[in-house]
Amino acid sequence: MKIIAVGMNYAEHNKELHHSLELSEPTIFMKSDSSLLKDGKPFFIPDFSSEIHYETEIVVKIDRLGKNIAERFASRYYSEVTVGIDFTARDLQRELRAKGLPWEISKAFDNSAVIGSFVPLDRVGDVNRIPFHLDINGKNVQEGNTSDMLFPVDKIIAYVSRFFTLKIGDLIFTGTPAGVGPVKIDDHLQGYIGERKLLDFHVK
């Protein structure tokens, strides 16, 4: 099982992080299999960072083997989605980027890829118009809609499959909108697609 993630896929988020890149293709990075955190289990803040940020995303589960998938056929390779959190050690990421070094340790550390319960896409509607949001301690802190993605799901799948064979169970984190921020111990995170709560866990 691979966890594939897309960076810088929402223009407003890029502005808040001061990214000024003109992107012609998706920016892809990977998370490790030990990054996965599910079933409402708590997230423990690691001791190597003092600035862990949440990034709320729509997550797509691949349900068919594929390689070099044409964009027009990409919709055949997934049928379920959920809300996920791409936890980021922002202080480490900033430091590593400033040095021009790879920043996997800031993104792919254990339990940094949180996923909620998957729902069939036909209960959600058009994959290109999915509204989602995150509440922390009952307050809405981030919201987005896949209609604002720079690269839609099918284009992401077509692009990624040029480089990696997609296998059943692989997960694609599709990018985060503006509104990312830090978490602290005892925070309660709840993620929604529309009004449907799919993600619910605590920070320890």
Secondary structure, DSSP 8 states (H G I E B T S, - for coil): --EEEEES-BHHHHHHTT-----SS-EEEEE-GGGEE-TT--B---TT-S-EEE-EEEEEEE-S-BSS--GGGGGGGEEEEEEEEE-EEHHHHHHHHHTT---GGGTSSTT-EEE---EEGGGT--GGG-EEEEEETTEEEEEEEGGGBSS-HHHHHHHHHHHS-B-TT-EEE----S--EE--TT-EEEEEETTEEEEEEEB-
